[in-house]
């Protein structure tokens, strides 16, 4: 579903990402770990088009997307969250997701028609027309339907993480990249967020690539784990095999596995 071939990004003589070969199969959950500064987020930036690689290729369902801008990759089914929460705090939870649905479908980015009333006519759950059902479905999926009328800026941090996933789901991605979704989430909210993330692959064939520092979370979710160090890929295998790898353990000296 997603593949990188010799993906490299250099700044001067320094390789931030160094000849990375990865394959992500339909329905697979691949965790990406590594010490701070290993190049994990830079890898995501290359895959999603925020950075242009110095060398190498990115394939989405066999199509070379290396030269495409981020919005074109998103249209082809590549979605991503970021380390820092990014939602429209002054809009409601449902309005946030509604805009994501409209953006994906290429429709108007207006929330209301002139003269009042939500664009698209009436509908259940506080939304209107053909768009809100998709928005409500995304909120149902992450367990935020009951918070649809709340301002996004008032959500707890764990709820904002769920909202970001709902924004991704609104775009119907086939490949989802999650960049440290547990960052800043309180310990009591982690299990519920893990359950939401675990549901993302399911029977849909959707693939997930996730960077995360919480090893217990990675071990619970991942089918395989890719380990990065100094921009290079040290290992990519099942969790048990990776955790027993002496090279990986050496790279993590001073870091908590």
N, C-alpha and C positions, 0 to 999 in steps of 0.2 A: 504494500500500500504506500509506503514511504521508504525511500532509500537515499543514502548519501554515498557518493563515490569519490574518495580522495579529497573530501571537503577540507579546505585550508583557508585560513585568514591570517595574514601577516601584517604587522605594523613595523615597517622597517625590516630588520633582520629577525624580529621576534615573532614566532608562530603562536598566536593566541589559540587558534584551532589548527591542529596539525594532522592532515591526511586522515580524516575520520571516515571509516566505512561502517555504515549501519543499515540494517534492514528491519522494517516493522511490518509484520503480517496482519491481515484483517483479524480483528478481534483480539489482538495481542496487547498486553500491558507491559511496556518496557520502562523500567526505572533507570534514571541516570544519576549517578552519585560521583563524588570526588571532593577533594579538599577545596577550601576557598581558593579562588583564582585558577581553578582547573580548566576553565573554559566552557562550563556548562551553559550558562546564559548566552554566551557568545555563539555557541552552537545553535541554540534556539533562534537567535537573531539572524543567523545565516539561513536556517531552514525556512523562516517566515518572511525573509526578504528585507529585514531592517538593515542588514549589512550585505554587501556584495562580497562573495568569496574571492580570494586571490587565485585559487585553483579549485578544481573539482566541480561536481555536479550534484543537483538535487532532483530526484525523480518522485513524482506523485502519480501513483497508478501507472507507472511506466512512462509518463510524460515528463520531459525535461522542463522544469519550471525555474531553472537557475536564474534566468534573465527577467523573470516576471516580477512586478512590484507586489507589495503585500496584499493589496485589495484584490488583485487577480488571483493570487494563491488562495485567498479566502473564498472567492467564488468557486474555486475548484474543490473546496472541501477541507481546507486547512485552517484550523482555529487555534487560538492561543490565549492563555492568561499570562499576567505579569506578576513579578514579585510584589510590587506595590499595588494595593487595591485601587481600581479605577472605575468608578461609577458616577452617574450624575446625581449628586447628593440632594439637589433641590427638587428632583423629580421623584415620583412615587416608584416603588419597586416595579409595579406593573408597567408604568410608563417607560422605565429603563428597558425592559424586555421588549415592549412593543416597538420601540425605536430600532432595536436590534433586528426584529423580524422584518420591519419595513425596509431597513437598509439592505438586508439579505435579498429581499424580493424586488429591490430596485424601485420601490414606491416612494411616495411623498415622505419627507422627514418631519412633517407637521403633525402635532399631536391632536389638534382640533380643527374642525372646519370653521370658517368665518361664520359668526352668528351663533356659536355655541354648539355643544355636543361633540362627542368624539368622532373623529373621521372614520367613515365606513359604516355608520349606522349603529343600531342597537345590538346587544349581545349579552350573554351571561357573564357573570364573574367580574363585572365592572369594566369590561372592555367592549369594543364594538366591532361589527363587520367580520370579515374573514380573517383579519390579522389577530385580534385578541385571543381567539381559541388557541392559536399556536403559542402565544405568549403565556397563556394560562397553563398549557401543557408543559412548557419549560419550567414554570414555577412549581407545578405539581411534582415534576421529576426531582427537584432539589429540596422539596419540602418547605417552600416559601409561599404557597398559595394564600395562606392565612395572613400573610404580611403584605399582600399586594397593594393595599392602600397606604401603607406607611411610607414616609419619605426615606429614600435610600440612605441619606446622611445620618439617619437616626438608628440604623441597624448596628448590632454588635459586629465585631470584626469577623467572627466566624460566619455570620449571616451574610456579610458582604462577599465573603469568598464563595458562598453558595450562589449568590446573585450573579457573580462573575461567570460561574459555570452555566447558569441559566442563560446568560447573554450569549455564551458560546453555543449552547444547544439550539437557541433561536435561529442560528445560521446553518443548522443541519450539517455540521462538519462530519467528515468521514475519518479525519485524523485530528486528534486534540493534543495540544502541547500545553502542559500545566507546569508553570515555573514556580516552584516552592509554594504550593497552595497552603501548607500548614504554617508558613511564616507568620508569627504574631498571633496565631490562634491559641486560645486558652486551652489548657490540658483537658478540661471537661467537655470542650466542644470538638476535640479531635475525633473521637469515635464516630460521631454523627457525620462529620465531613468525610471521613474515610468511607463510610457506608455509601454516601452519595457518589463519591469518586469510583468506588467499586462497581456501582451499577452502570457506569458509562459504557462499558464494553457489552456485557450481556449477550443477547442474541442479535444485536444490531450489526455486528461485523465492524463496528467502529473501533479504531485503534487508538491507544493512548500512549504518549511519551511524556514522562513526568520527571522533573528534577526535584529532589527532596533531600533534606539533611536528616530528617527523622528516620533512622534506619528501621525501627520497628514498623513504621508505616510502609516503607518500601518493601520490606520482607513480607508483609501481609498482602500487598497488592500486586507485586510484580511477577510476571511469568519469567522474565529475564531481567538481569541487571547489567547495565553498561557502566564501566568505571573509567573516568577521565582523570588524567594527571598531566599537568603542564601542557594542556591542549591536546594531548594524544589519548587514544583509546587503549587502556591497559588490558581490559578484559571485557567480554560480553558473553554471559552464560546464565545458567539457572542460579537462583539465589544461593543454594547450598554450595555449588561449585565455586562461585565468586567469593563467598565468605571464607572458603578454605584456601584460596589462592595466596601463596606466600608473597608474591609481588604486590598484590593489592594490599595485604596487611602491612608491608613495608612502606608503601606509599602513604598509608594512613597513620604512620607513627606520629603521635602527638595529636591525632584526631580520634574522635570516638566512633567506633564501629558498633 
